[in-house]
Amino acid sequence: MLELNPQKRRILIIAVSLLILLFIAAGLYWFIFKYGKGQQNGVRTVAVSVATVQKEDAPLQINALGTVNSTYTATVRSRVDGQLMKIHFKEGQLVKEGQLLAELDPRPYQAALTQAEGQLVRDTALLQNARLDLTRYELLLSQKSIAKQQVDTQAALVRQYQGTVKLDKGAVDNARLQLAYSRITAPISGRVGLRQVDLGNIVHSTDTNGIVVITQVQPINVVFAIPEVSLTQVLQAKAAQKQPLKVEAWDRENRAKVADGQLMAVDNQLSTSTGTISIKAVFANDKQELFPNQFVNVHLQLGAQLNAITVPTVAIQLGKVGSYVYTVNEDMTVSLAKVKTGATSGDNTIIEEGLAPGQKVVIDGLDKLRDGAKIKVIERASQNNASASAQAGTPPDKRNAASGPDARAQSRASSSN
């Protein structure tokens, strides 16, 4: 093996060291050239979307989760015992108050009515005969042909028959009422549920489930709870407006409005366990949009706050310093600004302190930001429209190909370059 003298060995070591340093310098240059465009002073540029702080008349509302409750719910039970002979409703049908729902076997009650009416006729005839005898006795008494005691006895007999006839009339009315109870009618208007008893069964007035349950759906109520801190705001708005406060019911995803209603009542005490108070709103429900026990998002309208400073709610963050936003500076950096928030107004929040109209705040890309970070503003709406237009102009076969795994890999490769 060839051995080098010390001088040549030092020259070789120096050459190798220079070569390594050259490679390191080339790597650093390539890295800075590739990634340095998006950095400045060691801070990487973050793509964000921004919004402008507005000064406007902001409509006020309180959002809550509510439950749809029926105004009235009635379990239809028979008031008499008997065999179920006919059913005059379909499950899920809307019925009116007083509408015939079912019929029991009426024959036992018809027979009882006939007996009561016969007893009444008999006792009425006895009363009439007693009155005729009393008239005769009074005539004979005036002629001093009979004793007064006989007249008094006959008068008492007349009063006795009068009581008997009155008792018979009550028995007839009761028998007629029992016969009427064999025809079961709807006590309220609403929607009937599933039938609990089939034809041919014997029903009793003591049955727990009854025959069917009717739930009123027009109008219908929504019950929701608001925190204690919002109670004063609601009471002030209620006192300031002559008309009842408007209430909107939105779907579970809070994307589409379901129905419009109005404030009906505020509960008379707070819940000490939850720190909330219950509120009831009433809805006409003309189109049957709301259904009992349905969960809805409630928007309680409280009027408007004039000349309010508002920002999109998504711009507000919560941290150790409290509520804050990232404001955009002229040199395309951001600054953390502490704010004092007020009531919400739709998708916006009212800012009591910390911002001025015309300032720019970040609403998208917040998770990558730090105080002093460099940003690049991107219009998300324009980008989405351009993407949608390009997708619409692409033929279906190419559009499908463009969405495949190869296209996604090419997209990642192009983004990395």
Steps between C-alpha positions, in 0.01 A plus 500: 500500500627840400588720795491881478743724666368741765494797264295326233269362771429853623434619145256211445319572826471866412367415151240259639394759761465767235294261285267424795461870575421558133225240508359651822503848350327374186233330713442812705478709186244263348297494821496878530419540131207256525347600835638846551239659276232434758712611796624825637714536811444131577118528492318291241226667294151373588210513255193651668163656425404831652189708567444867565375632834158658436298770673131430450162458662535142623187290556521329839401143565553221751560149372394195696404138461127438540252214516165504323215438744132450429261749658262221599536123507200280583473125549161397366341256744153352512282628783300178505578131464407312186609321187673710233281471190615772257806723446456819298857631472827409331828504685681831452185677383415859591170518689275780622362546848173305536572271204378141545795266557353167613178327604434246775213251508204729593239232574553469878475877541201523269321240713584690820360817344177324407456376856560846645253658259237235591545569871460872433174446311361281780586746778373795295161328470489444877581866558220614271248272677612626841453861387145423380416341835642800682276731297193294593595490870548875511150543350347266758690679775350830393160333537606361838437148375839353601760560764793734434746224594401303191568800279844550659585133450409523133710817456802319649443211261507743206832642618635148538411414142654827383829395656473156345438649155799732541714204599378309194589792274854494638520127433382558141760776447773276644398207278494730198848629593637146533357422158668812359833389653485188286586736212857617567586844357820706479542726806742731312610572144831352395678199355414150620779255573513122472189306599530326839195270476371281218141437400313241705687562824327596823608845611466640850494850639799403719727402207835681531594521132155595377401460137727761339699814586425835335769767482418856402733628226331828401612716670807341652757616755879500519666505843863609530736627770727804505781578748437725795728772359268540199179533701530875554555556129187300416284677758617843382427412136160362597411820686630727224297341220123522485473184293610157628863417424553298183636148528638290214532122500788359292583140413743281693796607281403866549505554124135547400219685674205274577234733640430845646336554836489739792593509865220367719626493858809516723517265796463651848825367647854405407635149522766495772654179364560628145495878541244536222139605463241334278314692230201389296425613144187425298490413128194484276647193325263536205714280275574238767872588498543433871438165665461426873827416681704622201830677575543837329741792514325810629584857402338752734494846337564791739493798265819677383801682649567823312851590372653182630851382408480143371736229379430144384472273800754257351769769537474501881732268692508420870829461686683587819458871430127454444330574169729620223530537122787524252508839327680552169779760488615700198820292468288182460563379853244434769468628855309344785232742619306439820129583465190525716211320336131580524187335367491287187330618183451214256845386385659811654591606852481852637834636627472735796873584523821429311421560132414789270297503176705430189759275663570160347473185710593143413207257468668193343839340567501605866646172627837575332536859616715655769542862602717668232458220243535582129182437299374480146135592447300258287144561385336168578178584315682589178717191528194277548317663208800454273533138602128441441517669158800292397330183619181589311697554176681165522349206304353229723760238407789738560329632812485150643858436400604827657355388830678165506800392705751593225362851480518542875860377496587746222331776695706422807816487289426836337420657837833376639684656207 
